[in-house]
């Protein structure tokens, strides 16, 4: 299916941040853009802002002066919806209210021609529900952009039950022509991103509730070990806890109370207190001229061990890093490391204390998942309650010798990065299993929509589906909650190919 022809008319209804951003992108891509807002002054202000945005792109060498002038000339305000009669595409970016959107599209349907595509930029409302009152619901589709529209690459193309395939295909191709990375998705609560992202916040809030560490430490672990651009607590402060909590509640209610999406009582308390994040000057952190962000917990320097042991028969970037640091690595059978009597393992979803008891080895330490073992600047450890100080600090010294800042978090099952990645992958797998989107689409969506360092399913393939399923199964057994149930798709792939199961072929 081809994209809308350059020069065809795109009408944008709503001139707020999303609407003005959509108008800016569409005009820069060669379309005549008609911007409508019930407040004419708001539309004028948006058009003025778009012109300034083009000028900044010219200053930075990212847009030619002639192209900027032409794009600006292609945008004009309209004062009535009747002026949208010749539109090829209408994109709605008004208030997130079902009745308001239905009323708008019902009116538009009496104005536009039969070939015009109607698109909603809703981030949370059912596309099926929006289209239901229309005479021709098949021509309504979701076109969910992310803020700021000119910078964010993702567009979720959402098909309701009645959306025509050719309509979704045309919008997909048009988004590509506008320089975006579109993905197809089915109209289900949260679509892709707002559904799959819930564990990033939920697991962090649970770890804080259970006193694994303070927010600054957990944020540092997620950034420095997991490679996420922002830690969950600083991100929630940026989004606003009222908004983040509201989205979580919406998804939870839309899935009829599925425990996987249970809101956090801790975040509810933040909202009750008015500690909404940056916009109120206080969230998990304080903001203002004299506010200082706390430092993450980092272990003091410890003595460097001269030797350790690992399975040297298989490539291991972490072992290679220890060896490059001058630590003599002898061979040991089985996974993990040993160092001066301590057994050191990548977390498998059990606490170090439980693993130490099961193995009959008190001096047990577990470490958290690393996105890039060769280049990570920090590693997170948890020690068994039975572990001696001497054994634990030998492990700390071993990793410090390899250039890691070492952070200790309390001995909670699955630690921070591992349980979060496992839950993100699990939710992504369920979305694929339920036909919401493809595996490729969910990975693109999470990388382009929320800047994850790796798609959750590609990450699961890297870690190994067997290990991801083991982590989830152990979390489910320890907590006794359906929240950690394993996606049927992960189990199916693992049963089909126990040795090399993957989501991506």
N, C-alpha and C positions, 0 to 999 in steps of 0.2 A: 504494500500500500504506500502511496506517495504522500509526502507532506503537503500541507497547504501551499499553494503557489505564492511566491514572493509577490508582494504588492496587494495581495488579498486583504480584506478588511478584518481586523481583530478588534472586538469591542471588549474593554475591561470595565467591569462594574465594581466600583469601590476603589478609592484612591489612597488607602492607607499604605502601610509599609509593604504589604504583599502585593496589592493592586498596582502601586507605582512601580514596584520592581518587575512585575510581569510586563507592564507596559514598556518599560525601558528595554527589556530583553527582546520583546516582539518587534519594536520599532528598529532596534539595531540589526535585526535579522531581515529587514526589508519590508515589513508589513505596514500598512496604514493602520494606525491605532487611534481608536476613539475612546476617550476616557470619560466615564460617567460616574458622578457622585451626586447624591441628593443635596449636598452642599457644594455649590459652584466654587466657592473660595477654596475649599479643600482640594478640588481637582486642579485649580490654577496653581496652588502651592506645590502640588505633586509634580506638575509639569515643569515648574521652575526648578524643583529639586532634581528632576531627571536631566535637565539641561546642564546643571552644575556637575552632576555625576559624569556625564559625557565629557565635560571640559577637563575634569580630573583625569579621566582615562587618556585624553589627548596629552596632558602634561606628563603622564607617566610613559608615554610612547606605546600605549596599548590600543589606541584607536587613532585613526587619521583625522585631521581637522575637517576635511571634506565629508568623510563618513559621519562624523559627529553632527555637522550641520544638517546633513540630509536626514539623519535619524530624528533629530529634534523637529524638523519640519514635518515629519510623518505623524507626529502626535498632535491631536487637538481635543479640546473639551467638547462634549455634547451636553445639551441641557435637558433633553428628553430621551426616553428609551425609544421613542418612535424613530429617532435618527439612527438606530441600530439595524434598520430594515435590510440593508445590503451586506450585513456581516457574514463572513464565512465561518467565524468562530467567535463565540461569546464566552469569556472567562469571568466567572463570578468570584469576587473576593470581599464579601460583605461579612457582617456579624455571624458568629457561629450559632445560628438558631434555625432549627428545622422549618418552622413556620415561615420565617422571613425568606429563606431560600426557596421554599415551595412557591410562595407568592410571587417572587421575582421571576422564576422560570415559567410559571403559568402565564404571566403577563408577556414575557418575551416570546413565548410560543405563538402568540397571536400577532407578533410583529415581524419576526424574522422569516426568511424564506424556508422552504422545505428541506433544503440541503445544508442549512446552517447547523453546526455542531454546538451543543451547549455543554459547557464544562464548569464544574465546581471545584474551587480550591479548598474545599473543606478538609480539615485535618482529623476530624473525629466523627462526623455524622455519616450515617449510612447513605451511600449513593443510591441504593435501591429505594430507600425511603424518600429521598429528595425527588426522585423521578416518578414516584408512584402516581401522583395526580395528573401527570402530563398526558396529553393526547397521543404523543409519540415518545414514550419513555426510552425507546431504543437509541435516541440520539443524545442522551445525556450521559456524561462520563466524568469521572473524577480526574482532575489534573492538579495533583497536590505538589506544589512547590515548597521549598524550604527557605527560611529566612537567614540571611538576606538573599533574595532571589538572584541578583546579578552574580553573586559569588558562589552560591551553593549549586552543585552540579546535579543533584538528584531531582527527578520528577517521578512521583508514583502515579501511574496511569491506572485508575481504579474502575473496574467494570462492575456495575450493579447487575442484578439478575436479568434486567431487560436490555442492558447496553449492547448495541450491535457490535460484532467483531470488527467490521470495517471502520466504525467510529473510533474504537479504541486503537486500532492500527494506525489510523490517520493522525490521531493525537500523539501517539508514540513517535511516529516518523517526524511530526512537526517539532516535538520537543528535541529530537536529535538534531534537526536542522537549526534549532536555536542554540546549539552547542551544549545541550544537557545530556545527562545519562539517565534516560527513562527506564523504568521497570514496570512490567505488567503485574497487577495484583487484583485479587477478588475483594469485593466490598465486605469486609469483616471488621469487627471492632479493632481499632488501632492500625488497620491496614498492615503494612510491614514494619516500619520503623517504630511507631509508637507502641506496637505490641512487643516486638522482639527486644526492644531496649529496656523493658521494665526490670529485668534482673540486674542491670547495671546499678540501678538505684536501690532495688529491694535487698540485694545481698549485702551491699555496703551498710544500709540502715540496720540490718539484722546483726552484722558484725559489731557495729557500734553499740547497739542495744545490749549485746552479750559481752561487751567490754573487751573486745579483741585488741583494740588500740584506740587512740584518739583520732579525730578526723584528719589532722595534718599528716599523721603517720600512714593511715590507710590511703590517703590521696597520693602520698609519695610512692607507696608500694605499687599502686595501680599505674602511675606514670612511669616510674623508673624501672619497674620489673615487667609490667604488662604492656608498656608502650602506648598507653592511652594518652591523648593530648591533654585532657583534664581529668583529675580525679573526680569521683562521684560527688563528694561533698562540695567542692568548689563549683562543680557544674550545676548542682541543685541550687546553690546560692546565686549563680548567674541567671538561671532560668526563672527563679522565684519559687519558693516552696508552695505558695498558694496554687500556682499553675501546675507544678509538678505533681502535687498531691491530688489536684483535681483530675488530671489526666489518668493517674493511677486508679482513682475511684471510678472514673468513667469506664475504663477497661475492665476493672473488677466486676462492676455491676452489669456491663454488657455481656460478660461471660458467666452470668448467673452465679457469681460468688466462687468461681474457681480459685482454690487456695494458691495457685501459682501466681496470682496477681494481687494477693492480699496487701492492702495498704499498711503502712507502718504507723503504729501508735506514736512512735518517736517523732515522725514528721508531722503527724496531726498536732502534737504538742507544740511544735515549732510554729505552725499556722495559728494555733490558739493564742500563742504568746505574741503574735505579730512579728516574729523573727523570720522575715520572708527572704532574707538574703541581701544582696547588694542594694536593692532599691529601698530598703528600710535601714540600711547601715549595720544590720546585724542578722546573721544566719548562723551557720556553723562557725563562721569567722566573723570578726568585727571589721567594719570598713569605715574609712574616714582618713583625714589628714594624719592623725597620730596613731592609727591602728597598725600594729605589727603582726604579720602572719607568724604563727608559732612554727618552730622547727620540728621536723619529724624525729621520732626516736631513732637514734643511731648508736650502736654499741661502741664502747671505748676500745681503743687499739689493744689487741691481745698478741701474745707471743706467736711467732710463726712456726708451725710444725714443719719438720724437714721432709716428712714422708706421709703418704696416704695410700689408699688402695681403691681400685675401681675395676670394672670390667673393661679391660683394654682390648678385647677382641672385636669390639664394634665401635664405629666412630661416635664420639660424644663431644660436642663443642665445649661443654662445661669441663669435662676431664682434660680436653686439650688446653683450655685456659689455665687450669691448675698446673699442668705440666709446663706450659710456657712461662709460668711464674717461678719456675725452678723447684717446684715440689716434686719429689720423686714419687711416681705412681707405680706401685706394684699391682699385680693382677689379683682380683678376687672374683669368685664365681657369684653370679647373681647381680641384680640391679643395685644402683646406689653406690655409696662410698663408705669407707671406714677410715677413721682418723683417731689415733690414740685411744682405741677402744670404743669410740662412738660409731654407731651405725647411722648413716645419713641417707635419707630417701626423698625423692619427689613425692609430695603428698598424694595419697590415693583416695582422699575423702575421709579417711579416719583421722582422729587426733593422734599426735605422737604418743600420747599416754596409752591409748587403746592399742596402737601398733606395738608399742614396747611390751605390753602385757601379753598380747597374742604371740609375739616372737620369743618371749622369755628373755628379752635383752633390754634391761632398764635404761642403758645409755643410748637412747634413740632421739634423733633430731630429724625433723622434716623441713623441706624447703618448698617455697612456692614456685609456681610456674613462671618461667621467663620467656618473653616473646623472642628475645635475641640473647641466648646465653653467651655468645662471643662478645657482644658489645654492651650488655646491660651494666648500669652503674651501681645498682643496688640489688641485694638479694634479701628475701624475708625468710626468717627461720622461726620454728616453734619447737620447744623442747618438751619432752615427756616430763611429767611430774616426778618420775623416778630418776631422771637423768642427773648425774653428778655435775657440779660446777666445772670440775676439771675437764670432763668429756665435752660439755657444751662449749666452753671457751676455747678448747682446741679446735672445734669446728668453726667457731667465729674467726679465729686466727687464720685458719686455712683459707677461708673465703676472702678475708681482708688481704691476705698475701696475693690473691689473684686480682686485686683491684676493686673489689666490691665494698661499698658501704653496706654494713650489715644491720638489718633492722629485725628486732624481735617482736613478734606479735604473740598474744596469748594463744594457748593451744586449743583452738577451735577447729572442728572438722572441716577439711577442705581449704583452709586458709583463706586468702582474699582473691588473688588473681585466678587460681584454679577453679574455685567454686563459681566465680562469676563467669568465666569463660565456658565452663561446663553448662551452666544454666542458660547462657546466651545461645550456645549451640543447640541445646535441647529445645528451646523455644523456636529457634529457626527451623529445626528439623520438624517440629510439629506444624509450623506454617506450611512447609513443603508437603508434609504428609496429608494435610487437610486441603491441599489444592489452592492455597492462597496465592502462591507464587512458586517459581522454580528455585532450585538451590543457587543457581548463578544470580538470580534476581535478588535474593535475600542478602547475599554477600556484597553485591554492588550497593544495595540500599544502605547497609550498615556502614560501609566505608564512605560512601559519598554523602549520605544524609546526616550521619553523626560522627564522622571522622574516626571510626574505629581503625586501629592499625592493621587489622586483617579481618576479612569476613569471618563470621563465627563458625561457619561450616568448613571453610578452608582451614581455619585454626584447629578445629576438631580433627580434621584429617591429619594435620601435622603432629598433634599430640598423640593421635591414635584413638580410634573409636572405642577400642577395648578399654583404654584407660579412662576415657570420658564416661563411659557407661559404668565402670567400676566406681568412679567418684560419685556419680549420681546415686547409684545403688547404695553406697555406704552412707551418703547423706540422708537418703530416705529411711534407711534402717535406724540410724542414730536419732533422727528427729521424729520419726514415726509420722511423717506428714506427706500427704498426697502432693504437696508443693514440689517435691523432688522426684516425682514419678518419671520414669525414662520414656522418652518418645518411642512409639512403636516403630518408627522408621529407623532409629538408631539400633534397636534390637534386631530388626529384620536384616539390616546390612551386616551386623555382626554375626548373626546365625548363618547367613549366606556365605560369608567368607571370613571365618574366625581369624585367619592369619593376616589378612591384608585388607580388612573392611575399610571402605572409604565412602563418603557421600558424593564427592566429585569423581567422575570416572578418570 
